[in-house]
Amino acid sequence: MSELVVRRLLVDLEAPLPRHWNGGDAFRTAFFDALSMSFPVGEQFFIDSVRAGLQALPPEQRPRFEAEVRGFIGQEATHRRIHALYNAQLAQQGLVNRWEARARRRIDALQGADLRNHLAVTAATEHFTAIFADYLLSNPVPLAGAEARLDTLWRWHSSEESEHRSTAFDLYRALGGNEEWRLRIFRVVSVNFITDALRQTLLNLWHDGSWWRPSTWIGGARLLFGRNGLVRQLHRPWREYLRADFHPSQQDDSAARRWLQQNPQAWRAV
């Protein structure tokens, strides 16, 4: 296990954001805004799950995980705070967050379930964020021409998601989580995550008045189905999670480490 660095992002999110901050592309902007809308409630669930997972371990096993869990909680709490500021800007623009309410209902439905189910949901979602992070940091398409503050925010967030991609997975395994439920929950999370992301993206486009513009859907087709689009680039790493010998540490994190090393002016260690 490793000790994770908690970083304070040195970006001003008080000043208003441009409507189509992501290179003037309505679809790309709406998609990233949708992802941000899911983070505060999701990050809190991940924090609660990992903290409870650590406490559920036998006392003799806890020292192995304590430093990493402390760093995981610190990083996710910082993400939660930053995206709450970001989302407040989106609300001022007239966007409506429906994803959060759906996520809360699913979290409420998990109350009383085996803690390993909470960790399996967390590990599955962290796989999504980790492979998306690598895609974003390695590919110029998703943030081409983005407003500087949000370009930095997304790359910082992505780098830290790559850093802590193994934490929930390892706790799930340490508590005796089995392969059948790991894969079953991953498939459910996959359907929910993709469906929620697309629904919220479309809702954002409706509220910002970009629904009827042909350029919106040209941008969407490029982001989702282009040569460097999400579907082509993420299908294979998504499937990696289904392997019996899968572990998150097998994924390449060089892009994340490189960004953190090359951009020390963007953050300060806490």
N, C-alpha and C positions, 0 to 999 in steps of 0.2 A: 504494500500500500504506500501511497505517497502523500505528502502534505501539500495541499493546494493553496496557492496565493490568492488572497482576496484583494481585489483591485477597485479603487474608486475611479469611475470614468470622468475624465475632465472635459465634459461637453455641456454646454448651456442648452437646456431644454425648456427654458422659460420663454425665450423669444418664439414668436409664432412660426409654424412650419409652412412651407409652400404647399399648396393643394396637391400638386403632382410632383412631389419632391424627388421621385426616382427617375431622373432623366427626362421629365415631362411625359413619361409613359403612364397612362391612367391605370392599366391593368397591373403592371409591376408594382406601382404604388399601392393599389388596393389590396394586392396579395400580401405584401409585407405588413401593411397596416392590420390586416386580418390576423396575421401571426402574432403581432404585438398584443392584440386584444385578448388572446388566450393566455398570455404569460402570467399576469399577476396571480390569478386563481390557480393556474397549473403549477407555478413555482412553489406556492405555499403548500400544495398537496405533496409535491416532491420532498420539500423540507420535512413535513410532518412524517412522511413515510420512512425516510432515511433515519430521522431521529429515533422513531419508534423501533426501527429495525436494529439500530445499535443497542438500544436498551433491552431488546429481546434476546440478544446474544448471551451465552454463558459468560460470566465475569472474566474467565480466563482468556476469552477470545476478543474481548472489547479493545484492549490496547492496540491490536493489529489495525483496527479500523478508526480509532478515535480521531487521529489527526486529519485523516482524509475526510471523514464525516464533518468535522468542524469546518474545514475549508469548503466542502460542498455546500453546507448551509450558508456560509458567508457569501459565496459566489451567487447562489440562487436568491438570497435575500436582496443582494444588490441588483440583480436583474429585475426582481419584482418591483423594487422602488423605481428604477429607471423607466421601466415600461409603464408604470402607473402614471408617471409624468408625461410620457409620450402619448398615452391613451387619453389623458386629459386634454391634450391639444387636439386629438382627433374628435373628441366629443364637442369641442368648441367649433369645429368645422361642420358639425351636424351629422357626423357618422354615428350609427347606433350599434352597440356591441351586443349581439345576440349569442355569440359563441360562449361568453362567460356564463350566461344563465344555463346553457346546456351542459357545460362542464360541471357546474355546481350540482346539477341534478344527478349526474353520474357519480360524482364524489359522494353525495349523500346516500346514493344507493349502495355504495361500498361499505358504509358504516356497519360494523359488526362482522364483516367478512374477515377471513384469515389474513393476517398482516402480510403474508407472502404474496397475496393477490395485489395488495397496494404496491409492494415493491416490484412485482412483475409489470404492473401498469407503468410505474415510473421507469423501469429499465427499458421497456418497449418504446416509450415516448422519448427517452434519452437517446435511443438509437436513431430515431427520426431526426432529432435535433443535431446529433453528431454527424450524420451523413449529409444533412443539409448544410451544416457548417463547413464541411470540407468542400462541398460543391461551391458554396458562396466564396470561400477564400481562394479557390483554385480556378475560378471561372470569371471572366470579365463581364459576362452577359447580365446577371441578375441585378447588379448595382451600377451599370454603366451610366455615367453622368449624374449620379446621385448627389443630392445636397450634402455638403461636407460633414455636417454634424451627424446625420443619420448613416452615412457611409461608415463613419468611425464607430458609431453605436453598434451597428450590425456586425461589423468585423470583430470588435471587442467581444460582443456576446458570443459570437460563433467560436472564437478562440477558446473561451472558457468552457463552452459546452463540450468542445473536443477534449479539454483537459479532464473533465470529471465524468466522462462517458462510461466509466467502468464501475462507479461507486455503488449504484443501486443494484446492478447486475451481480456484483460480488456479494453484497449483503443477501440477496435472494438465494444465491447458492449456499452461503454460509448457514442460512436458516433452514436448509434442506428443501428448497424449492425444486420441483422436478421439471423435466423437459416437456412433458405433456401440457402442463399448465402454462409454462413459459411460452410455448408456441401458440397455444389456444388464445391466450390473452393478447399476444402480439398481433394476431390476425384481427381480433376485435378492435384493438387500438388503431390498427392501420385503417380499417374502414371508417371508424369514427373520426380520426384525425384528417384524413383526406376529404371526407364529406364535409366536415365542419369548416375546413380551410376554404373550400370552394364556395360553400354557402355564404360565409362571411365576406369573401371577396366579391361575390355578385351583389350582395346587399350594399357593400361600400360603393360599388360602381353605380348602383341605383340612386343612392343618396347624394353622390357628388355630381350627378347629372351626366355621367360619361357612358351610360348604358347604350345609347343609340348611335354612338360614333363608330364608324367602321375601324378607325385607327385603334380603338380600344381592343377589339377582338383580334386584329392583326398582331398587336403586342402580346395578347394572351396566347395566341397560337405559337408565337416565337418563344415565349417563356416556357410554355408547357411542352411543346412538341418539336421545337426546332432542334438542329443538330446538337447544340449545347443546352437544350432544354431540360427541364426537370425530369420528365418521364424517361428520356433516353439515358440521362446521366445517373439517375438514382435507382433505377430498377435493379441493377445488379447488386449494388451495396445493400439495398433493402432486403434482397433475397439472402444475403449472407447470414442474417439473423436466424434463418431457418435451419442452418447446419447444426448438426449435433455437437460438433467440436468448436462452435463459434465462441469467441470471447471479444468484447469491444476493443481490447488492447491490440488486436490484430489489425485494426484500421490504422491507416497512415495519418499521423497527426503533425507532419512536418510543416504544412501550410499554417496551422495555428501557431506553432512554436515560432515560426519565422515572422509572422505578423506581430506577435508580442515583442519579439526581440527588436524589430525594426521600427516600432512605434511607441517607444517609452514615454513620449510627450503626451500620449493620449490617456494615460492612466497613472495612478499612484497607488503603490501597495499600501494596504491598511494594516 
